[in-house]
Amino acid sequence: MLEKNLIKYVFNDKARNDDCKKADTDFISDEVIGKVRDFHKSFSEYSVTPLHKLDNLAKELGVKSIFLKDESYRFGLNAFKVLGGSYAIGKYLSEKLGMDISEVSFDLLRSKEIKEKLGDITFVTATDGNHGRGVAWAANQLGQKSVVYMPKGSSETRLQNIRKEGAEASIIEGNYDDAVRLSDEMAKKHGWVVVQDTAWEGYEDIPTWIMQGYGTLIHEAMEQLVEYGVDKPTHVLVQAGVGSFAGAVQGYLASKFGEERPITIVVEPDLAPCIYESAKLGQRHIVTGDMQTIMAGLACGEPNTISWEVLKDYSDAYFSCPDYVAARGMRILGSPLKGDSQIISGESGAVGAGVISLLMEKDYYKDLREKLGFSEDSKILIISTEGDTDPKKYRDIVWDGDNTSI
């Protein structure tokens, strides 16, 4: 029984082979992301989200330090996703105006004069919750409309939160990838604009802008680490759904640090492991089915074509994680060791913390942690991408012990 429920993994032996031709990361360089962050700074809602240093957890697990970037504070929306949607919408509107994004502020875009120039625009997207809420928020702030489709089994709370941001939102009968296809069909039918964080042939500009928008998060984190006296982490764990966020972080680190970049591990649910399966096969692979994992924000089956190339070439390992790993992370962060910060992290946000705790504590992962270079000198960065975006589900897991056992 135990073997069936362990974290599965694939190593990328080519990641450190610099003789191989690798994906270009100039589009997500430190310089580019600095300009993206300047756009986000133009929002009155902008502030840098916390980077917690969990000294007692690090000591308990036998590593030098654990840093956690807490995205539950982002723009009052309880998740990081708004960074991508808002930047992509800003970039789309600036191009429609014939202006460079560096000439445009969020306040300018929501001005009456600009709104009259742009006219009425409807943005459409598919989401498991956080991305759709971010797109709805940005569209609403700019006086535009949004339509959001969610996959079967989506949380009613997340649906209502999207509607509160002014979107026309509904839950469909299909899975996430069906919702993506529906968004594209409806956009073609009605002349809407798709704002999707996955890419396919012929649809790559907006997904690239979304990835760049996510770059603000890792740009902030690197500055915050320096304030702690850390030039860079030794290890970074990053979640993947379609891989846009993971690719953004990985691409930024590869561009900024080159051969000296941190060891990066991509983590996914075992019920939606499209990046893991792609890595195992050595080519982009689509996973199908309902994908009913508690990690709703990661329940995606079709890898982003742009981010897959980055993750394929630069990531060191890919993990497929049962739901109990995320549940354990939620409880660890919500009930911290004395002296560490309490962090409210949702199902998709806490999986990295769960992974680290199991890797460092369990003897059956000894070879794995040694191969990945975890030691008493490790300085680990994990990212809590969301807070309790479904408070009832959060309590079911943290209070009542759902998804507890191996």
DALINVEN-V760655 format. One record per run of one state. SS is the DSSP state (@ for helix, = for strand, . for the rest). FROM is the first residue (numbers start at 1). LEN is the number of residues. If there is no record, write none. Layout:
ss->SS from->FROM len->LEN
ss->SS from->FROM len->LEN
//
This chain:
ss->. from->1 len->2
ss->@ from->3 len->3
ss->. from->6 len->2
ss->= from->8 len->4
ss->. from->12 len->14
ss->@ from->26 len->3
ss->. from->29 len->1
ss->@ from->30 len->12
ss->. from->42 len->9
ss->= from->51 len->3
ss->. from->54 len->1
ss->@ from->55 len->7
ss->. from->62 len->3
ss->= from->65 len->6
ss->@ from->71 len->6
ss->. from->77 len->2
ss->= from->79 len->1
ss->. from->80 len->2
ss->@ from->82 len->15
ss->. from->97 len->4
ss->@ from->101 len->3
ss->. from->104 len->2
ss->@ from->106 len->4
ss->. from->110 len->2
ss->@ from->112 len->7
ss->. from->119 len->3
ss->= from->122 len->6
ss->. from->128 len->2
ss->@ from->130 len->12
ss->. from->142 len->3
ss->= from->145 len->6
ss->. from->151 len->5
ss->@ from->156 len->9
ss->. from->165 len->3
ss->= from->168 len->4
ss->. from->172 len->4
ss->@ from->176 len->15
ss->. from->191 len->2
ss->= from->193 len->2
ss->. from->195 len->5
ss->= from->200 len->1
ss->. from->201 len->2
ss->= from->203 len->1
ss->. from->204 len->1
ss->@ from->205 len->23
ss->. from->228 len->7
ss->= from->235 len->5
ss->. from->240 len->4
ss->@ from->244 len->17
ss->. from->261 len->2
ss->= from->263 len->7
ss->. from->270 len->4
ss->@ from->274 len->8
ss->. from->282 len->4
ss->= from->286 len->1
ss->. from->287 len->9
ss->@ from->296 len->3
ss->. from->299 len->3
ss->= from->302 len->1
ss->. from->303 len->2
ss->@ from->305 len->10
ss->. from->315 len->2
ss->= from->317 len->5
ss->. from->322 len->1
ss->@ from->323 len->12
ss->. from->335 len->16
ss->@ from->351 len->11
ss->. from->362 len->1
ss->@ from->363 len->9
ss->. from->372 len->7
ss->= from->379 len->6
ss->. from->385 len->1
ss->= from->386 len->1
ss->. from->387 len->4
ss->@ from->391 len->8
ss->. from->399 len->8
//
